[in-house]
Amino acid sequence: MSKTIRKAVIPAAGYGTRFLPVTKALAKEMLPIIDTPTIEYIVREALESGIEEFLIIVSSNKNAILDYFDNNYELESQLKEKNKLKELEMVRELPSKLNIHFVRQHEQLGLGHAVLCAKAFVGNEPFALLLGDDVYVGNGKPAIAQLIDAYKKTGSSILGTLEVADKDVSKYGICEPLPGEFGSLMELKSVVEKPALEDAPSNLAIGGRYILTPEIFKYLETQERGAGGEIQLTDSIKRLIKEQEVFSKQIDGKRYDIGSKVGFIEATIDFALEREDLKDDVLEFIKSKISE
């Protein structure tokens, strides 16, 4: 099987209920961290990791995502006419770099079902899967690039992981390494979807980044509904492990849980403090709030 990862799949069809009421009319993935939609950070992570083709899985109310990654010729004409060349380059730059496709998930039947919608796009290739609730700032290398490097070594599916506190174990898919496995890259015995703490085999949580071999589709096509009455990707990965080696790779970097309001606020503050045009004013604002 090819050791090159050319394609990325980004599921973005969920309802975003934790951010209601705004997600009644606006895709959660379009909520901005300052002035940039969260989904752009995820697309750029993949682009910077060498991905050549993108598939974003959307639902019927996510047209804003399609529009965002398309050219807006009326806007571009206005910016050009007013000689706003910096802004013109800003809106043209990303669409010009992307070979991007979209497919609709007509029913919200879980992450496993969303990934299954990518079968025709993926074909018989390994692919990257990046979930929209997770934004990473990698230490020296993007998160998905770290998994691509691990795939080049193993030729196997790779689950990006992070260590979580005991109180958070039940919120994630949890990895069970083979006995004796130790380090940042480990072969897995199994995975468990959102276990109770007493049933969890480790604190290694799957953190929204994957490299998957195309054999995963064989199991997704026959996968029965699991936790929450949904088709769980984790359940199909558990079956895949019986056929071929699957590894976990701890991601080196900072993860922001954009699916939570506190995580979204944390990302907004941290990203603002990294920007030359904002950091001084934001830091002064934070100091004034603390002093109050």
SULPE-V432341 format. One record per pair of residues at least 4 apart in sequence whose ideal C-beta (glycine too) atoms are under 8 Angstrom apart, sorted by the first residue. I is the first residue (numbers start at 1). GAP is how many residues later the second one is. D is the distance in whole Angstrom. If there is no record, write none. Layout:
BEGIN
I & GAP & D
I & GAP & D
END
This chain:
BEGIN
1 & 125 & 6
1 & 154 & 6
1 & 212 & 7
2 & 123 & 6
2 & 124 & 7
3 & 148 & 7
3 & 149 & 5
3 & 152 & 6
5 & 44 & 8
5 & 45 & 7
5 & 46 & 7
5 & 121 & 6
5 & 122 & 7
5 & 123 & 5
5 & 143 & 5
5 & 146 & 6
5 & 206 & 6
6 & 45 & 7
6 & 46 & 5
6 & 47 & 6
6 & 119 & 7
6 & 121 & 8
7 & 44 & 7
7 & 45 & 7
7 & 46 & 5
7 & 47 & 8
7 & 48 & 7
7 & 114 & 7
7 & 115 & 6
7 & 118 & 6
7 & 120 & 5
7 & 121 & 7
8 & 38 & 4
8 & 43 & 4
8 & 45 & 7
8 & 46 & 5
8 & 47 & 7
8 & 119 & 7
8 & 120 & 4
8 & 121 & 7
8 & 122 & 6
8 & 136 & 7
9 & 46 & 5
9 & 48 & 7
9 & 106 & 7
9 & 109 & 4
9 & 112 & 7
9 & 113 & 7
9 & 118 & 6
9 & 119 & 7
9 & 120 & 5
9 & 121 & 8
10 & 29 & 7
10 & 32 & 6
10 & 33 & 7
10 & 36 & 8
10 & 44 & 7
10 & 45 & 7
10 & 46 & 5
10 & 47 & 7
10 & 119 & 8
10 & 120 & 5
10 & 121 & 8
10 & 122 & 6
11 & 46 & 5
11 & 94 & 8
11 & 100 & 6
11 & 103 & 4
11 & 104 & 7
11 & 118 & 8
11 & 120 & 6
11 & 121 & 7
12 & 15 & 7
12 & 17 & 5
12 & 27 & 6
12 & 44 & 5
12 & 45 & 6
12 & 46 & 6
12 & 50 & 6
12 & 53 & 6
12 & 120 & 5
13 & 44 & 5
13 & 45 & 5
13 & 46 & 4
13 & 49 & 7
13 & 91 & 8
13 & 92 & 4
13 & 95 & 6
13 & 101 & 6
14 & 14 & 7
14 & 45 & 8
14 & 94 & 7
14 & 118 & 8
15 & 8 & 7
15 & 93 & 7
16 & 4 & 7
16 & 7 & 4
16 & 11 & 7
16 & 12 & 3
16 & 13 & 8
17 & 6 & 7
18 & 241 & 6
18 & 242 & 7
18 & 243 & 7
19 & 4 & 5
19 & 9 & 5
19 & 12 & 7
19 & 242 & 7
20 & 4 & 6
22 & 4 & 5
22 & 9 & 7
23 & 4 & 7
23 & 5 & 5
26 & 4 & 6
26 & 5 & 7
26 & 38 & 7
27 & 31 & 8
27 & 34 & 7
27 & 35 & 5
27 & 37 & 5
27 & 38 & 6
28 & 10 & 8
28 & 104 & 7
28 & 231 & 8
29 & 8 & 6
29 & 9 & 6
29 & 10 & 4
29 & 33 & 8
29 & 36 & 6
29 & 103 & 5
30 & 7 & 5
30 & 8 & 8
30 & 9 & 7
30 & 34 & 5
30 & 35 & 6
30 & 38 & 7
31 & 6 & 7
31 & 7 & 6
31 & 227 & 8
31 & 233 & 7
32 & 4 & 6
32 & 5 & 5
32 & 6 & 7
33 & 4 & 8
33 & 5 & 6
33 & 8 & 7
33 & 102 & 7
33 & 225 & 8
33 & 231 & 8
33 & 234 & 5
33 & 235 & 5
33 & 238 & 5
34 & 234 & 6
34 & 237 & 6
34 & 238 & 6
34 & 241 & 7
34 & 244 & 7
36 & 4 & 5
36 & 5 & 7
37 & 4 & 8
37 & 31 & 6
38 & 4 & 7
38 & 94 & 7
38 & 97 & 6
38 & 220 & 5
39 & 4 & 6
39 & 17 & 8
39 & 26 & 6
39 & 29 & 8
39 & 93 & 6
40 & 4 & 6
40 & 28 & 8
40 & 54 & 7
41 & 4 & 6
41 & 94 & 5
42 & 4 & 7
42 & 88 & 5
42 & 90 & 6
42 & 92 & 8
42 & 93 & 7
43 & 4 & 6
43 & 11 & 7
43 & 26 & 8
43 & 51 & 7
43 & 55 & 7
43 & 57 & 8
44 & 4 & 6
44 & 50 & 8
45 & 4 & 6
45 & 85 & 7
45 & 91 & 7
45 & 93 & 8
45 & 97 & 5
45 & 98 & 6
45 & 99 & 6
46 & 5 & 4
46 & 8 & 7
46 & 82 & 6
46 & 84 & 6
46 & 96 & 8
46 & 98 & 6
47 & 4 & 6
47 & 50 & 6
47 & 51 & 7
48 & 94 & 5
48 & 97 & 7
49 & 79 & 7
49 & 93 & 5
49 & 95 & 5
49 & 96 & 4
49 & 99 & 6
50 & 95 & 7
50 & 98 & 7
51 & 77 & 6
51 & 93 & 8
52 & 47 & 6
53 & 46 & 5
53 & 47 & 8
53 & 48 & 7
53 & 68 & 8
54 & 44 & 6
54 & 45 & 7
54 & 46 & 4
54 & 47 & 7
55 & 45 & 8
55 & 46 & 5
55 & 47 & 7
55 & 48 & 6
55 & 63 & 5
55 & 66 & 4
55 & 67 & 8
56 & 9 & 6
56 & 13 & 8
56 & 44 & 7
56 & 45 & 8
56 & 46 & 5
57 & 45 & 8
57 & 46 & 6
57 & 47 & 8
57 & 48 & 5
57 & 57 & 5
57 & 60 & 5
57 & 61 & 7
58 & 4 & 4
58 & 5 & 8
58 & 7 & 6
58 & 8 & 7
58 & 44 & 6
58 & 45 & 7
58 & 46 & 6
58 & 47 & 7
59 & 45 & 6
59 & 46 & 6
59 & 47 & 8
59 & 49 & 7
60 & 44 & 7
60 & 46 & 8
62 & 4 & 7
63 & 4 & 6
64 & 4 & 6
65 & 4 & 7
65 & 37 & 8
66 & 4 & 6
66 & 36 & 6
67 & 5 & 7
69 & 25 & 7
69 & 26 & 6
69 & 29 & 6
69 & 31 & 5
70 & 25 & 6
71 & 5 & 7
71 & 21 & 7
71 & 24 & 5
72 & 4 & 6
72 & 19 & 7
73 & 4 & 6
74 & 4 & 7
75 & 4 & 6
75 & 16 & 6
76 & 4 & 6
76 & 12 & 6
76 & 15 & 6
76 & 16 & 7
77 & 4 & 6
78 & 4 & 6
79 & 5 & 4
79 & 6 & 8
79 & 8 & 5
79 & 9 & 4
79 & 12 & 7
80 & 4 & 8
80 & 5 & 8
80 & 8 & 6
84 & 4 & 6
85 & 4 & 6
86 & 4 & 7
87 & 4 & 7
88 & 4 & 6
89 & 4 & 6
91 & 4 & 8
92 & 4 & 6
93 & 4 & 7
94 & 4 & 6
101 & 20 & 6
103 & 14 & 5
103 & 15 & 7
103 & 18 & 7
104 & 13 & 8
105 & 4 & 8
105 & 8 & 7
105 & 9 & 5
105 & 12 & 5
107 & 6 & 7
108 & 5 & 8
109 & 4 & 4
109 & 5 & 8
109 & 116 & 8
109 & 121 & 6
109 & 122 & 5
110 & 4 & 7
110 & 115 & 7
110 & 118 & 7
110 & 120 & 3
110 & 121 & 4
110 & 122 & 6
110 & 123 & 8
111 & 4 & 6
111 & 20 & 8
111 & 119 & 7
111 & 120 & 8
111 & 121 & 7
111 & 122 & 5
112 & 4 & 6
112 & 108 & 5
112 & 111 & 6
112 & 118 & 7
112 & 119 & 4
112 & 120 & 5
112 & 121 & 4
112 & 122 & 8
112 & 123 & 7
112 & 124 & 6
113 & 4 & 7
113 & 107 & 8
113 & 117 & 7
113 & 118 & 4
114 & 4 & 8
115 & 14 & 6
115 & 97 & 8
115 & 101 & 7
115 & 105 & 6
115 & 118 & 6
116 & 101 & 7
116 & 104 & 4
116 & 105 & 7
116 & 115 & 7
118 & 4 & 5
118 & 9 & 7
119 & 98 & 5
119 & 101 & 8
122 & 5 & 5
122 & 92 & 6
122 & 95 & 7
123 & 91 & 7
124 & 90 & 5
125 & 89 & 6
126 & 25 & 7
126 & 31 & 8
126 & 85 & 6
126 & 86 & 7
126 & 87 & 5
126 & 88 & 7
127 & 84 & 7
127 & 85 & 6
127 & 87 & 7
128 & 16 & 5
128 & 19 & 7
128 & 20 & 7
128 & 81 & 8
128 & 82 & 7
128 & 83 & 6
129 & 80 & 7
129 & 81 & 4
129 & 82 & 8
129 & 83 & 6
130 & 4 & 8
130 & 14 & 6
130 & 78 & 7
130 & 79 & 6
130 & 80 & 8
131 & 77 & 4
131 & 78 & 7
132 & 126 & 7
133 & 75 & 6
133 & 124 & 6
133 & 125 & 5
133 & 126 & 3
134 & 73 & 6
134 & 74 & 3
134 & 75 & 7
134 & 121 & 6
134 & 122 & 7
134 & 123 & 7
134 & 124 & 7
134 & 125 & 8
135 & 120 & 7
135 & 121 & 5
135 & 123 & 5
135 & 132 & 6
136 & 6 & 7
136 & 7 & 4
136 & 73 & 7
136 & 115 & 7
136 & 117 & 5
136 & 118 & 7
136 & 119 & 5
136 & 120 & 7
137 & 116 & 6
137 & 117 & 5
137 & 119 & 8
138 & 4 & 5
138 & 5 & 5
138 & 7 & 7
138 & 8 & 7
138 & 113 & 7
138 & 114 & 7
138 & 115 & 4
139 & 113 & 5
139 & 114 & 5
139 & 115 & 8
140 & 112 & 8
141 & 4 & 5
141 & 5 & 6
141 & 8 & 8
141 & 111 & 8
142 & 4 & 7
143 & 4 & 7
143 & 17 & 6
143 & 66 & 5
143 & 108 & 5
143 & 110 & 6
143 & 112 & 8
144 & 4 & 6
144 & 16 & 8
144 & 65 & 5
144 & 67 & 8
145 & 4 & 7
146 & 4 & 7
146 & 14 & 7
146 & 103 & 7
146 & 105 & 6
146 & 106 & 6
146 & 107 & 8
147 & 4 & 6
147 & 11 & 5
147 & 13 & 5
147 & 62 & 6
147 & 63 & 7
147 & 64 & 5
147 & 102 & 6
147 & 104 & 8
148 & 4 & 7
148 & 63 & 6
149 & 4 & 7
150 & 4 & 6
150 & 8 & 5
150 & 35 & 6
150 & 61 & 7
150 & 97 & 7
150 & 99 & 4
151 & 4 & 7
151 & 5 & 7
151 & 6 & 8
151 & 7 & 5
151 & 60 & 5
153 & 32 & 8
154 & 4 & 7
154 & 31 & 8
154 & 91 & 7
154 & 93 & 5
156 & 57 & 7
156 & 88 & 6
156 & 89 & 4
156 & 90 & 6
156 & 91 & 6
157 & 53 & 7
157 & 54 & 6
157 & 55 & 5
157 & 56 & 5
157 & 59 & 7
157 & 80 & 7
157 & 83 & 7
157 & 87 & 7
157 & 88 & 8
157 & 89 & 5
157 & 90 & 7
158 & 52 & 7
158 & 53 & 4
158 & 88 & 8
158 & 89 & 5
158 & 90 & 7
158 & 91 & 5
159 & 14 & 8
159 & 16 & 6
159 & 29 & 7
159 & 32 & 7
159 & 47 & 5
159 & 50 & 8
159 & 51 & 6
159 & 78 & 7
159 & 87 & 7
159 & 88 & 7
159 & 89 & 5
159 & 90 & 7
160 & 46 & 7
160 & 47 & 5
160 & 48 & 7
160 & 49 & 3
160 & 50 & 6
160 & 88 & 8
160 & 89 & 6
160 & 90 & 8
160 & 91 & 5
161 & 14 & 6
161 & 43 & 4
161 & 44 & 6
161 & 45 & 6
161 & 46 & 6
161 & 87 & 5
161 & 88 & 7
161 & 89 & 5
161 & 90 & 7
162 & 42 & 8
162 & 43 & 6
162 & 45 & 4
162 & 88 & 7
162 & 89 & 6
162 & 93 & 6
163 & 40 & 5
163 & 41 & 6
163 & 42 & 7
163 & 87 & 7
164 & 4 & 4
164 & 5 & 6
164 & 7 & 8
164 & 8 & 6
164 & 39 & 6
164 & 41 & 4
165 & 4 & 8
165 & 38 & 8
166 & 31 & 5
166 & 37 & 7
167 & 30 & 8
168 & 4 & 7
168 & 37 & 7
169 & 5 & 6
169 & 26 & 7
169 & 27 & 8
169 & 28 & 5
169 & 31 & 5
169 & 34 & 6
169 & 36 & 7
170 & 24 & 5
170 & 25 & 7
170 & 26 & 6
170 & 27 & 6
170 & 30 & 8
171 & 23 & 7
171 & 34 & 8
172 & 22 & 7
172 & 33 & 4
172 & 34 & 6
172 & 35 & 8
173 & 18 & 6
173 & 19 & 7
173 & 20 & 5
173 & 21 & 7
173 & 32 & 7
173 & 33 & 4
173 & 59 & 8
173 & 60 & 8
173 & 61 & 4
173 & 64 & 8
174 & 17 & 7
174 & 18 & 5
174 & 20 & 8
174 & 21 & 6
174 & 26 & 5
174 & 27 & 6
174 & 28 & 6
174 & 29 & 8
174 & 30 & 6
174 & 31 & 6
174 & 32 & 7
175 & 11 & 8
175 & 13 & 6
175 & 16 & 6
175 & 26 & 7
175 & 27 & 6
175 & 29 & 4
175 & 30 & 8
175 & 31 & 7
175 & 73 & 5
176 & 12 & 6
176 & 13 & 5
176 & 14 & 4
176 & 15 & 7
176 & 16 & 7
176 & 25 & 4
176 & 26 & 6
177 & 4 & 4
177 & 5 & 8
177 & 9 & 4
177 & 10 & 7
177 & 11 & 6
177 & 12 & 7
177 & 24 & 8
177 & 25 & 7
177 & 27 & 7
177 & 71 & 7
178 & 8 & 7
178 & 9 & 5
178 & 10 & 7
178 & 11 & 5
179 & 10 & 8
181 & 5 & 4
181 & 6 & 6
182 & 4 & 7
184 & 65 & 6
184 & 66 & 4
184 & 68 & 8
185 & 62 & 6
185 & 63 & 7
185 & 64 & 5
185 & 65 & 8
186 & 61 & 6
186 & 62 & 5
187 & 58 & 6
187 & 59 & 7
187 & 60 & 5
188 & 53 & 6
188 & 58 & 5
188 & 59 & 6
188 & 60 & 6
189 & 12 & 8
189 & 52 & 7
190 & 11 & 7
190 & 48 & 6
190 & 51 & 6
191 & 15 & 7
191 & 43 & 5
191 & 46 & 5
191 & 47 & 5
191 & 50 & 7
192 & 7 & 7
192 & 8 & 7
192 & 9 & 6
192 & 42 & 7
192 & 46 & 8
193 & 33 & 6
193 & 34 & 5
193 & 39 & 5
193 & 41 & 4
193 & 42 & 6
194 & 33 & 6
195 & 4 & 4
195 & 5 & 5
195 & 6 & 8
196 & 4 & 7
204 & 44 & 6
204 & 46 & 7
206 & 4 & 8
206 & 28 & 7
206 & 42 & 8
207 & 44 & 6
207 & 48 & 6
208 & 47 & 8
209 & 42 & 6
212 & 4 & 5
212 & 25 & 8
213 & 27 & 8
213 & 31 & 7
215 & 4 & 7
215 & 25 & 6
215 & 28 & 6
215 & 29 & 7
216 & 4 & 6
216 & 17 & 8
216 & 20 & 6
216 & 21 & 7
216 & 24 & 6
217 & 4 & 6
218 & 4 & 7
219 & 4 & 6
219 & 17 & 4
219 & 20 & 5
219 & 21 & 6
220 & 11 & 7
220 & 13 & 7
220 & 16 & 5
223 & 8 & 5
223 & 9 & 7
223 & 12 & 6
223 & 13 & 5
223 & 16 & 8
224 & 7 & 8
224 & 11 & 8
225 & 4 & 5
225 & 5 & 6
225 & 6 & 6
225 & 7 & 8
226 & 4 & 7
226 & 5 & 7
226 & 6 & 4
226 & 8 & 8
226 & 9 & 5
227 & 5 & 6
228 & 4 & 8
231 & 4 & 8
232 & 4 & 7
233 & 4 & 6
234 & 4 & 6
235 & 4 & 7
236 & 4 & 6
237 & 4 & 7
237 & 9 & 6
238 & 4 & 8
239 & 4 & 7
240 & 4 & 7
240 & 6 & 6
241 & 4 & 8
241 & 5 & 5
251 & 4 & 7
254 & 16 & 8
256 & 7 & 5
256 & 8 & 8
256 & 10 & 6
256 & 11 & 4
256 & 14 & 8
257 & 6 & 4
258 & 5 & 6
258 & 6 & 5
258 & 9 & 6
259 & 4 & 7
260 & 4 & 7
261 & 4 & 6
262 & 4 & 6
263 & 4 & 6
264 & 4 & 6
265 & 4 & 6
266 & 4 & 6
267 & 4 & 6
268 & 4 & 6
269 & 4 & 6
269 & 13 & 7
269 & 17 & 7
270 & 4 & 7
271 & 4 & 7
272 & 6 & 5
272 & 7 & 7
272 & 10 & 4
273 & 5 & 8
273 & 6 & 5
273 & 9 & 6
273 & 10 & 7
274 & 5 & 7
275 & 4 & 6
278 & 4 & 5
279 & 4 & 6
280 & 4 & 6
281 & 4 & 6
282 & 4 & 6
283 & 4 & 6
284 & 4 & 6
285 & 4 & 7
286 & 4 & 6
287 & 4 & 6
288 & 4 & 7
END
